[in-house]
Amino acid sequence: MNKLHSSSNAPAGISGNTAIVTGASTLIGAAVAHALCDAGANVVLADIDVSKGQAVAQSLGSQAMFVETDLAL
């Protein structure tokens, strides 16, 4: 199993819940989003980088959606 997609560090009982991951287009944010999806969570990916964020959401399938977000405001 790819280490970036390992759900071994995902919180227990997350399946069926929805998580919001900020910075989701970067390596760490994307890895967290993958782990949460692997554990059965729905994930909202929030990031300012639209193209990368949409690509990560698409790679996760129907469990994920991307929302353009600027937390610096």
C-alpha positions in Angstrom: 0.0 0.0 0.0 1.2 3.5 -0.9 2.3 5.3 2.3 0.4 8.5 1.1 -2.8 6.5 0.9 -2.5 4.5 4.2 -5.5 4.9 6.5 -3.6 3.5 9.5 -3.3 7.0 11.0 -6.9 8.0 10.4 -9.1 8.5 13.4 -11.3 5.5 14.4 -15.0 6.0 13.7 -14.5 8.5 10.9 -16.4 6.5 8.4 -19.6 8.2 7.2 -18.6 11.6 8.6 -17.5 14.6 6.7 -14.1 16.2 7.2 -12.8 19.6 5.9 -9.1 19.6 4.9 -7.4 23.0 4.4 -4.3 23.2 2.3 -5.6 20.1 0.5 -3.7 20.6 -2.8 -0.3 20.2 -1.1 1.5 17.0 -0.2 0.5 16.9 3.5 -3.1 18.1 2.9 -3.6 15.7 0.0 -2.2 12.8 2.1 -4.6 13.6 4.9 -7.5 13.8 2.4 -6.6 10.4 1.0 -6.3 8.8 4.4 -9.7 10.1 5.5 -11.3 8.9 2.3 -9.6 5.5 2.7 -11.1 5.4 6.2 -14.6 6.0 4.7 -15.1 9.7 5.3 -16.4 12.3 2.9 -13.9 15.1 2.4 -14.2 18.7 1.5 -10.9 19.9 0.1 -10.3 23.6 0.7 -7.4 25.4 -1.0 -6.6 28.6 -2.9 -5.0 26.5 -5.8 -8.0 25.6 -7.9 -6.3 23.4 -10.5 -4.4 21.3 -8.0 -7.3 21.1 -5.5 -9.7 19.9 -8.3 -7.1 17.3 -9.4 -6.9 15.9 -5.8 -10.7 15.9 -5.5 -11.0 14.1 -8.8 -8.5 11.5 -7.8 -10.5 10.7 -4.6 -13.8 10.2 -6.5 -17.3 10.7 -5.3 -16.2 11.0 -1.6 -14.6 14.3 -2.2 -15.3 17.8 -3.4 -13.2 20.9 -3.8 -14.0 24.4 -2.6 -11.8 27.3 -3.5 -10.8 28.9 -0.2 -8.5 31.7 0.8 -7.8 31.6 4.5 -5.6 34.7 4.5 -8.6 37.0 4.3 
